[in-house]
Amino acid sequence: MEPVDELDGWIRTAIGILQDNGTPVSTEHVDEIRTIIEKESSGDPRAINNWDINAKRGTPSKGLMQTIDPTFDAYKLPGHGEIYDPVDNIIAGVRYTFDRYGGFAEHPGLASMAEGGGYQGY
């Protein structure tokens, strides 16, 4: 399937790499990943959060999925170590989501939205 836009292309590329590395994610998850990205960074791969608790602690959230450096470093894959690279950031963010929450259904923001609430950061 052809990507509908640049963000869709980054997501689909990341999904392929994640699948090749054993993460149980598929193209059925494009919408969930896109929602997280839109809520966390408005789709800006260079986004940086300089105001939340992480920033106050000296580790601002960065990139599409707004990972902090230690989380990114823990969940990146070999050859995908640039936090501002859209595909690399998606890879780390998705791996973190699966490790921490077991998948997208329990992701705090998506779970809240599914129950009719607002998005909550993770």
N, C-alpha and C positions, 0 to 999 in steps of 0.2 A: 504494500500500500504506500502510495506517495504521501510524504509528510504534508500536512495542511499549512504549516508555517515553520519558521526556524525553530521555535520552541518544541514543536511536535517532532521535528527531526532530531533534536538533541535527546529528547526523551526516548525515542525509538532506538537510537544508537546506544544509549546507556542500557536499555532493556536487553538488547542483544548481548552486550558485554557481560551484564549481570547474569544472564542465563548461561552463558559460556563458563561462568565461574560459580555456578551452583546456587544462585539466589533464585528462589521460587517466584519470580515475577514474570508477567507476560504482557502482551499488548492490551490485554483486558484491563490493565492497571494504568493506562495512559491518562485517563481522566483524573484518577486520584493523585497521580504525580503532578499533573498540570495544576490541579487545585492547590496543592501544597505550595508549589512554586509561585503561583499567582498571589496567594495570600502572604507568603513569606517575603518575596522580593519583587513582586510585580513583573516578574520575568526578566529582571536585570541581572545578568551574570556578574556584574561588578558591584552589586549592592553590598553595603556594609552597614551594620546597625551599631551606631555609636551611642545609644541612649539606654539600652536595657541593662539588666543585672550582669549579663556576661561582659558587656563593654565596661561597666564599672569595675569589674574584676580584672580587666586588662585583656580579655579574650573576646572581642566583638564577633558577632555572627557575620558570615561572609557568603557571598555567592547566591546562586539560584535558590538553594534549599536552606540557606542561612545556617550553615554548620560553623561551630567554633573550631579553631585549629586543632585542639586535642581530639575532638570527635572525628573531624575529617581525617586526621592522621591515623586514628584507630580503624577506620572503616574504608579508607581508600584501597584500591587494588594496585598491584605493581604496574607501573607504566601509566598510572592515572593519578598523579600526585600534585596537580595544580588546582588549588582550591577555587580559583576564579575561572577555570575552564568549565564550561557548562556541563559537558558530559561527565567529567571527573566529579564535579560537585553532586550531580544527580546520583552517580554510583554510590558515593559515600553516604548521602542522605537516605537513599533507599535501603542500603545495607544496615544502617543504623535503625531505621524504622522497623525492619524485620527482626533485628536482634532485640531491640528494646520493647517493641509492642507486639511482635508476632505477625505483623503485616499491617495493612492499611485500615482494616476494620476497627482496630483499637488505637489508631493514631489519634491523639487528643483533639486535634482540630477537625478531622474528618468525622470522628465519632460524635462530637458536639453538633456538627452540621447535620448529620444523619438524624439526630433527635430534634431538629428544628432550632438549634441554638446557633450562636455565632462561632466563627473559627477561633480556635485557641492554639497558640504556638506550641511547639514541642521542644 
